Amino acid sequence: MKHCPKCNKEKPFEAFYASSTHKSGYASWCKECESERNRLKTQKYRDSRLVKAKQWRDENKDKQAVAIRAWREQNFERKNHVRNYHLGHRMDAVQTHGG
């Protein structure tokens, strides 16, 4: 059993992430508390990350185009599988509801 200082509860070791930087071999906070902290942090910095991402895309259109092209070539079958999956759902909807 290990104590989580965030929720102040004793929990089994399985409730903590492994961590080689801690003496016990486990993170200080339990998985639930870590998850909540990450969710809040993601919400807090969402707008600034979106602005930075847009700024990078605007400044690096050529790099982005090369990266997208490379991904599409490397993931050709995956891309087609997803495309066919969505096309199949559209066809099912048209047949079900008319169109």
C-alpha positions as CSV (number, residue, x, y, z in Angstrom):
1,M,0.0,0.0,0.0
2,K,1.1,3.5,-0.8
3,H,-0.2,6.9,0.3
4,C,-1.3,9.5,-2.2
5,P,-0.7,13.0,-0.8
6,K,-3.1,14.6,-3.3
7,C,-6.3,12.6,-2.4
8,N,-4.9,11.6,1.0
9,K,-5.8,8.0,0.6
10,E,-3.9,4.7,1.0
11,K,-4.0,2.8,-2.3
12,P,-2.4,-0.4,-3.7
13,F,0.8,0.0,-5.7
14,E,-1.1,-0.8,-8.9
15,A,-2.9,2.5,-8.5
16,F,0.4,4.4,-9.1
17,Y,2.5,4.8,-12.2
18,A,5.9,3.3,-12.2
19,S,8.7,5.9,-11.8
20,S,12.4,5.2,-11.8
21,T,13.0,8.7,-10.4
22,H,11.3,8.0,-7.1
23,K,12.8,6.0,-4.3
24,S,9.8,3.7,-4.0
25,G,9.7,3.0,-7.7
26,Y,6.3,4.6,-8.1
27,A,5.0,8.1,-8.7
28,S,3.9,10.2,-5.7
29,W,0.3,10.8,-6.9
30,C,-2.0,8.0,-7.8
31,K,-3.2,7.4,-11.3
32,E,-6.6,9.1,-10.7
33,C,-5.0,12.3,-9.3
34,E,-2.4,12.4,-12.1
35,S,-5.1,12.0,-14.7
36,E,-7.2,14.8,-13.1
37,R,-4.1,17.1,-13.0
38,N,-3.3,16.4,-16.7
39,R,-6.9,17.0,-17.7
40,L,-6.9,20.4,-15.9
41,K,-3.6,21.3,-17.3
42,T,-4.7,20.5,-20.8
43,Q,-7.8,22.7,-20.4
44,K,-5.8,25.5,-18.9
45,Y,-3.2,25.7,-21.7
46,R,-5.5,24.7,-24.6
47,D,-5.9,28.1,-26.2
48,S,-2.2,29.0,-26.0
49,R,-1.3,25.7,-27.6
50,L,-3.8,26.2,-30.4
51,V,-2.4,29.6,-31.1
52,K,1.2,28.3,-31.1
53,A,0.2,25.4,-33.4
54,K,-1.5,27.8,-35.9
55,Q,1.4,30.1,-35.8
56,W,3.8,27.3,-36.6
57,R,1.6,26.0,-39.4
58,D,1.5,29.5,-40.9
59,E,5.2,29.9,-40.7
60,N,6.1,26.4,-41.9
61,K,3.6,25.6,-44.7
62,D,6.3,23.8,-46.7
63,K,7.5,21.6,-43.8
64,Q,3.9,20.8,-43.0
65,A,3.1,19.8,-46.6
66,V,6.2,17.6,-46.7
67,A,5.3,15.9,-43.4
68,I,1.7,15.3,-44.5
69,R,2.8,13.9,-47.8
70,A,5.3,11.6,-46.1
71,W,2.6,10.4,-43.6
72,R,0.2,9.6,-46.4
73,E,2.8,7.6,-48.3
74,Q,3.8,5.7,-45.2
75,N,0.2,5.0,-44.1
76,F,-1.4,4.5,-47.5
77,E,-3.3,1.3,-46.4
78,R,-4.5,2.8,-43.1
79,K,-5.7,6.0,-44.9
80,N,-7.6,4.0,-47.4
81,H,-9.1,1.7,-44.7
82,V,-10.4,4.8,-42.8
83,R,-11.7,6.4,-46.0
84,N,-13.5,3.2,-47.1
85,Y,-15.0,2.8,-43.6
86,H,-16.5,6.3,-43.7
87,L,-17.7,5.9,-47.2
88,G,-19.4,2.6,-46.2
89,H,-21.2,4.4,-43.4
90,R,-22.4,7.1,-45.7
91,M,-23.7,4.5,-48.2
92,D,-25.5,2.7,-45.4
93,A,-27.1,6.0,-44.3
94,V,-28.2,6.8,-47.8
95,Q,-29.7,3.3,-48.3
96,T,-31.5,3.5,-44.9
97,H,-32.9,7.0,-45.1
98,G,-33.1,7.3,-48.9
99,G,-31.2,9.9,-50.8
